Amino acid sequence: MKSLPLLLLAMALLMFPQLAQTLYSPALVDVGRAFGVTPEQAAQSLSVLVFGFAPGVVLWGWLSDRWGRRPALLGGLALYALATLLALGANSFAGFLLAQALAALGVAAASVVTQTLLRDLFKGQALIRVFSLVGMVLAASPAIGLCAGAGLSRAWGYSGALAGLLVLALLLLGWCVRALPETRPALQVPAPLGATLKQMLGDRGIWCSALLVALFNVALLSYYSLGPFLFRSLGQGEAWFGYSGALLALGSGFGAWLNRRLLGQGWRSERLLVLATLAVLMGGVGVLGLRHSLWLVAPMFAVVLGFGLAIPNILGSALVAYSDRLGSAGALFGLFYYLLIGAGLLLVGWGQALGPSLILCGAVALLLSLVRARNAG
């Protein structure tokens, strides 16, 4: 897995859930038009993806401990491809949402199982550095997703975006069949899922980490959820929203690079998290001030920089106490934060206010990061 081809496969797999969200985002306007629903209802379909993702994280994480990493990942990708076909054939908004939830259930395997693969092979600071490297590559996914989604939606509507995702899923499935190894420890006997759940429910550190992951993701995804409608209200179409993904990629990539650089200079993870939350908070204030201008994209740079700076540190240290059951613990940890992300996106969808949403995420994350830094010190 440490060879370059297999590391590239891991990066591609981790990119895929982000692509499933960002490539679909420019199609939200066409979804609302095709099914005759309001912008608020269409935006909620993005939160359905997150809520479907949450049980998928538990399912595939648990199965990766029982069956192995390879069969769990192949099963998840196959389910995603089938569900995307069902979404393409849906003739009602309810049926479309159900297919999207099923797709999210499947694509969750690409996130939780691939993270477990990396945790199988790297520990401590080495794992944080790997997540930082992955973060720099993942930074390209918003640009790729938004630009590709805008082009496909402009040419063929939401069906074009879904067809593009189906092709990607099938390509990844074939790649995994050919090249993915099994990394589950041969002698591992994982603890029962119920016992792990009980332990994690009482673990304050896990809840702090889950809340932080959720807040940074809600800050990022709120732009994907509300951005298409903001750009339309400013007289611009899906294309300009797609082009803004390049700035998001630059900010996220710079954040991941900065994280790797500062870690090398001896910065502690807790200090980097405080810096990341301040970036999100300042970005939110800027977006609020520029909400009536296309220049609102500029302060979003700070938001995605904070995301790229924070996430490797949180994910790299969250499950240190659960090394004997990484699949199940990773699944439950993912369940916690994806449910929190889904709830946050529902609130964002109802509120339809990007700037205040970012400020709230940044402020709460700052408080949590300060508590975490005090406890660590």
C-alpha positions as CSV (number, residue, x, y, z in Angstrom):
1,M,0.0,0.0,0.0
2,K,3.0,2.3,0.6
3,S,4.0,2.0,-3.1
4,L,3.1,5.0,-5.2
5,P,0.4,3.2,-7.4
6,L,-1.5,2.0,-4.4
7,L,-1.2,5.3,-2.6
8,L,-2.6,7.0,-5.7
9,L,-5.5,4.5,-5.6
10,A,-6.2,5.5,-1.9
11,M,-6.2,9.2,-2.9
12,A,-8.6,8.6,-5.8
13,L,-10.9,6.6,-3.4
14,L,-10.9,9.4,-0.8
15,M,-11.6,12.0,-3.5
16,F,-14.6,10.2,-4.8
17,P,-17.1,11.0,-2.0
18,Q,-16.1,14.7,-2.3
19,L,-16.6,14.5,-6.1
20,A,-20.0,12.9,-5.5
21,Q,-21.0,16.0,-3.6
22,T,-19.3,18.8,-5.5
23,L,-20.0,17.5,-9.0
24,Y,-23.6,17.2,-8.1
25,S,-23.8,20.6,-6.5
26,P,-24.1,22.7,-9.8
27,A,-27.0,20.4,-10.8
28,L,-29.2,21.5,-7.9
29,V,-30.8,24.2,-9.9
30,D,-31.7,21.8,-12.6
31,V,-33.0,19.2,-10.0
32,G,-35.4,21.8,-8.7
33,R,-36.5,22.7,-12.2
34,A,-36.9,19.1,-13.3
35,F,-38.9,17.9,-10.3
36,G,-40.8,21.2,-9.7
37,V,-39.5,21.8,-6.2
38,T,-38.3,25.0,-4.5
39,P,-34.6,25.9,-4.2
40,E,-34.8,25.1,-0.5
41,Q,-36.1,21.6,-1.2
42,A,-33.5,21.0,-3.9
43,A,-30.7,22.1,-1.6
44,Q,-32.0,19.6,1.0
45,S,-31.1,16.8,-1.4
46,L,-27.4,17.5,-0.6
47,S,-28.2,16.9,3.1
48,V,-29.9,13.6,2.1
49,L,-26.5,12.5,0.7
50,V,-24.9,13.2,4.1
51,F,-27.6,11.4,6.1
52,G,-27.4,8.4,3.8
53,F,-23.6,8.5,4.2
54,A,-23.8,8.1,8.0
55,P,-25.3,4.6,8.2
56,G,-23.1,3.6,5.3
57,V,-20.0,4.5,7.3
58,V,-21.1,2.2,10.1
59,L,-22.0,-0.6,7.7
60,W,-18.8,-0.7,5.7
61,G,-16.6,0.1,8.6
62,W,-18.0,-2.9,10.5
63,L,-17.9,-5.1,7.5
64,S,-14.3,-4.1,6.9
65,D,-13.4,-5.6,10.3
66,R,-15.5,-8.8,9.6
67,W,-15.0,-9.4,5.9
68,G,-11.8,-7.5,5.2
69,R,-11.0,-4.1,3.7
70,R,-11.1,-5.2,0.1
71,P,-14.6,-6.9,-0.1
72,A,-16.2,-4.0,1.9
73,L,-14.8,-1.4,-0.5
74,L,-15.9,-3.4,-3.6
75,G,-19.4,-3.8,-2.2
76,G,-19.8,-0.1,-1.5
77,L,-18.7,1.0,-5.0
78,A,-21.0,-1.6,-6.6
79,L,-24.0,-0.3,-4.5
80,Y,-23.2,3.3,-5.5
81,A,-23.2,2.5,-9.2
82,L,-26.6,0.7,-8.9
83,A,-28.1,3.5,-6.9
84,T,-27.0,6.1,-9.4
85,L,-28.7,4.1,-12.2
86,L,-31.9,4.2,-10.1
87,A,-31.5,8.0,-9.6
88,L,-31.2,8.5,-13.4
89,G,-34.5,6.6,-13.9
90,A,-36.4,8.3,-11.1
91,N,-39.7,10.0,-12.1
92,S,-40.5,11.6,-8.8
93,F,-38.6,13.8,-6.4
94,A,-39.2,11.3,-3.5
95,G,-37.8,8.5,-5.6
96,F,-34.8,10.6,-6.6
97,L,-34.1,11.4,-3.0
98,L,-34.4,7.7,-2.0
99,A,-31.9,6.7,-4.8
100,Q,-29.5,9.5,-3.7
101,A,-29.7,8.2,-0.1
102,L,-28.8,4.7,-1.3
103,A,-26.0,6.0,-3.4
104,A,-24.6,7.8,-0.3
105,L,-24.8,4.6,1.6
106,G,-22.6,3.0,-1.0
107,V,-20.0,5.7,-1.5
108,A,-19.4,5.9,2.3
109,A,-17.2,2.8,1.8
110,A,-14.7,4.9,-0.2
111,S,-14.2,7.1,2.8
112,V,-14.3,4.9,5.9
113,V,-12.6,1.8,4.4
114,T,-9.9,3.8,2.7
115,Q,-9.2,5.7,5.9
116,T,-9.0,2.4,7.7
117,L,-6.5,1.2,5.1
118,L,-4.3,4.1,5.9
119,R,-4.6,3.6,9.6
120,D,-3.6,0.0,9.2
121,L,-0.3,1.1,7.7
122,F,0.6,4.4,9.4
123,K,0.7,5.6,13.0
124,G,1.1,8.8,15.0
125,Q,2.8,11.7,13.2
126,A,3.4,9.6,10.1
127,L,-0.4,9.2,9.8
128,I,-1.0,12.9,10.2
129,R,1.7,13.6,7.5
130,V,0.0,11.1,5.2
131,F,-3.4,12.7,5.7
132,S,-1.8,16.1,5.0
133,L,-0.4,14.7,1.7
134,V,-3.8,13.3,0.9
135,G,-5.4,16.6,1.8
136,M,-3.2,18.4,-0.8
137,V,-4.4,16.0,-3.5
138,L,-8.0,16.2,-2.2
139,A,-7.9,19.9,-2.7
140,A,-8.2,19.4,-6.4
141,S,-11.6,17.7,-6.0
142,P,-13.7,20.8,-5.4
143,A,-12.3,22.4,-8.6
144,I,-12.7,19.2,-10.6
145,G,-16.2,18.5,-9.2
146,L,-17.6,22.0,-9.6
147,C,-16.1,22.6,-13.0
148,A,-17.1,19.2,-14.4
149,G,-20.5,19.4,-12.7
150,A,-21.2,22.8,-14.2
151,G,-20.2,21.7,-17.7
152,L,-22.2,18.4,-17.5
153,S,-25.3,20.2,-16.0
154,R,-25.2,23.0,-18.6
155,A,-25.1,20.4,-21.4
156,W,-27.4,17.6,-20.1
157,G,-28.9,18.8,-16.8
158,Y,-28.7,16.8,-13.6
159,S,-28.7,13.6,-15.7
160,G,-25.3,14.5,-17.1
161,A,-23.8,15.0,-13.7
162,L,-25.2,11.7,-12.4
163,A,-23.9,9.9,-15.6
164,G,-20.5,11.3,-15.0
165,L,-20.5,10.0,-11.4
166,L,-21.6,6.6,-12.6
167,V,-18.7,6.4,-15.0
168,L,-16.3,7.4,-12.2
169,A,-17.7,4.7,-9.9
170,L,-17.3,2.0,-12.5
171,L,-13.7,3.0,-13.2
172,L,-12.8,3.0,-9.6
173,L,-14.5,-0.4,-9.1
174,G,-12.4,-1.8,-11.9
175,W,-9.2,-0.3,-10.5
176,C,-9.9,-1.8,-7.1
177,V,-10.6,-5.2,-8.5
178,R,-7.3,-5.1,-10.2
179,A,-5.0,-3.4,-7.7
180,L,-6.5,-3.2,-4.1
181,P,-4.7,-5.4,-1.5
182,E,-6.1,-6.7,1.8
183,T,-4.6,-4.8,4.7
184,R,-6.6,-6.1,7.7
185,P,-4.3,-7.6,10.3
186,A,-4.6,-11.4,9.9
187,L,-4.9,-12.1,13.6
188,Q,-7.2,-9.2,14.5
189,V,-10.3,-10.2,16.5
190,P,-12.3,-7.0,16.8
191,A,-14.3,-6.1,19.9
192,P,-18.1,-6.3,19.5
193,L,-19.6,-3.3,17.8
194,G,-21.9,-2.7,20.8
195,A,-18.9,-2.6,23.3
196,T,-17.1,-0.2,21.0
197,L,-20.1,2.1,20.7
198,K,-20.6,2.2,24.5
199,Q,-17.0,3.1,25.0
200,M,-17.0,5.8,22.3
201,L,-20.3,7.4,23.5
202,G,-18.6,8.1,26.8
203,D,-15.4,9.4,25.3
204,R,-15.3,13.2,25.4
205,G,-12.3,13.3,23.2
206,I,-14.2,11.5,20.4
207,W,-17.1,13.8,20.7
208,C,-14.9,16.9,20.5
209,S,-13.2,15.5,17.4
210,A,-16.5,14.6,15.8
211,L,-17.9,18.0,16.4
212,L,-14.8,19.7,15.0
213,V,-14.9,17.5,11.8
214,A,-18.6,18.3,11.4
215,L,-18.2,22.1,11.9
216,F,-15.4,22.3,9.3
217,N,-17.4,20.2,6.8
218,V,-20.6,22.2,7.3
219,A,-18.6,25.4,6.7
220,L,-17.3,23.9,3.4
221,L,-20.5,22.2,2.3
222,S,-22.7,25.2,3.0
223,Y,-21.0,26.9,0.1
224,Y,-21.8,24.0,-2.2
225,S,-25.4,23.9,-0.9
226,L,-26.1,27.6,-1.2
227,G,-23.6,28.7,-3.8
228,P,-25.7,27.9,-6.9
229,F,-28.6,30.0,-5.7
230,L,-26.3,32.8,-4.6
231,F,-24.7,33.0,-8.0
232,R,-28.1,32.9,-9.7
233,S,-29.3,35.8,-7.5
234,L,-26.2,37.8,-8.6
235,G,-27.1,37.2,-12.2
236,Q,-24.6,34.4,-12.9
237,G,-25.2,30.8,-13.9
238,E,-23.8,27.4,-12.9
239,A,-20.6,28.0,-15.0
240,W,-19.3,30.8,-12.7
241,F,-20.1,28.8,-9.6
242,G,-18.1,26.0,-11.2
243,Y,-15.1,28.2,-11.8
244,S,-15.1,29.3,-8.2
245,G,-14.1,25.7,-7.4
246,A,-10.5,26.6,-8.6
247,L,-10.2,29.1,-5.7
248,L,-11.6,26.6,-3.3
249,A,-9.0,24.0,-4.5
250,L,-6.2,26.5,-4.1
251,G,-7.2,27.4,-0.6
252,S,-7.7,23.8,0.6
253,G,-4.4,22.7,-1.0
254,F,-2.6,25.6,0.6
255,G,-4.0,24.7,3.9
256,A,-2.9,21.1,3.6
257,W,0.5,22.2,2.5
258,L,0.8,24.7,5.3
259,N,-0.2,22.0,7.8
260,R,2.5,19.7,6.6
261,R,5.1,22.5,6.6
262,L,4.2,23.7,10.2
263,L,4.2,20.1,11.5
264,G,7.7,19.8,10.2
265,Q,8.7,22.9,12.1
266,G,7.4,21.4,15.4
267,W,3.9,23.0,15.6
268,R,1.5,20.9,17.7
269,S,-1.8,19.8,16.3
270,E,-3.8,21.7,18.9
271,R,-2.2,25.0,17.9
272,L,-2.8,24.3,14.2
273,L,-6.5,23.7,15.0
274,V,-6.9,27.1,16.7
275,L,-5.3,28.7,13.6
276,A,-7.7,26.8,11.3
277,T,-10.8,27.9,13.3
278,L,-9.7,31.6,13.2
279,A,-9.4,31.3,9.4
280,V,-13.0,30.0,9.1
281,L,-14.3,32.7,11.4
282,M,-12.6,35.5,9.5
283,G,-13.7,34.0,6.2
284,G,-17.3,34.0,7.4
285,V,-17.2,37.6,8.4
286,G,-15.8,38.4,4.9
287,V,-18.5,36.4,3.2
288,L,-21.2,38.2,5.2
289,G,-19.8,41.6,4.3
290,L,-19.6,40.7,0.6
291,R,-22.8,38.7,0.3
292,H,-24.1,41.0,-2.5
293,S,-21.0,40.7,-4.6
294,L,-19.2,38.0,-6.5
295,W,-16.2,39.0,-4.4
296,L,-17.7,36.8,-1.7
297,V,-15.6,34.0,-3.2
298,A,-12.4,35.7,-2.0
299,P,-13.0,35.2,1.8
300,M,-14.1,31.6,1.0
301,F,-10.4,31.1,0.4
302,A,-9.8,31.5,4.2
303,V,-12.6,29.0,4.9
304,V,-11.3,26.3,2.8
305,L,-7.7,27.0,3.9
306,G,-8.9,26.4,7.5
307,F,-10.5,23.1,6.3
308,G,-7.3,21.9,4.7
309,L,-5.3,22.9,7.8
310,A,-7.6,21.2,10.3
311,I,-8.9,18.0,9.0
312,P,-5.6,16.0,8.8
313,N,-4.9,16.8,12.4
314,I,-8.3,15.8,13.7
315,L,-8.5,12.5,11.7
316,G,-4.9,11.6,12.4
317,S,-5.3,11.7,16.2
318,A,-8.9,10.8,16.8
319,L,-8.7,7.0,17.1
320,V,-5.3,6.5,18.8
321,A,-7.1,4.6,21.7
322,Y,-8.9,2.2,19.3
323,S,-6.0,0.7,17.3
324,D,-7.4,-2.9,17.9
325,R,-10.7,-2.2,16.1
326,L,-10.0,0.5,13.6
327,G,-12.7,-0.5,11.2
328,S,-15.5,-0.4,13.7
329,A,-14.2,2.6,15.6
330,G,-13.7,4.5,12.4
331,A,-17.2,3.6,11.4
332,L,-18.8,4.8,14.6
333,F,-16.6,8.0,14.6
334,G,-17.8,8.6,11.0
335,L,-21.4,8.0,12.0
336,F,-21.1,10.6,14.8
337,Y,-19.7,13.3,12.6
338,Y,-21.8,12.6,9.5
339,L,-25.0,12.8,11.5
340,L,-23.8,16.1,12.9
341,I,-22.9,17.3,9.3
342,G,-26.4,16.3,8.1
343,A,-28.1,18.2,10.9
344,G,-25.9,21.2,10.2
345,L,-26.7,21.2,6.5
346,L,-30.4,21.0,7.2
347,L,-30.1,24.1,9.3
348,V,-28.0,25.8,6.6
349,G,-30.7,24.8,4.0
350,W,-33.5,26.2,6.0
351,G,-31.6,29.4,6.9
352,Q,-30.3,30.1,3.4
353,A,-27.6,32.4,4.9
354,L,-24.1,31.6,4.0
355,G,-22.2,34.2,6.0
356,P,-23.9,33.7,9.3
357,S,-23.6,29.9,8.9
358,L,-19.8,30.2,8.4
359,I,-19.4,32.6,11.4
360,L,-21.4,30.2,13.7
361,C,-19.3,27.2,12.5
362,G,-16.0,29.1,13.1
363,A,-17.0,30.5,16.5
364,V,-18.1,27.1,17.9
365,A,-15.0,25.4,16.4
366,L,-12.8,28.0,18.0
367,L,-14.3,27.3,21.5
368,L,-13.8,23.5,21.0
369,S,-10.3,23.9,19.8
370,L,-9.3,26.1,22.8
371,V,-10.8,23.5,25.1
372,R,-8.9,20.7,23.3
373,A,-5.7,22.7,23.5
374,R,-6.1,23.3,27.2
375,N,-6.8,19.7,27.9
376,A,-3.8,18.6,25.9
377,G,-1.6,21.1,27.6
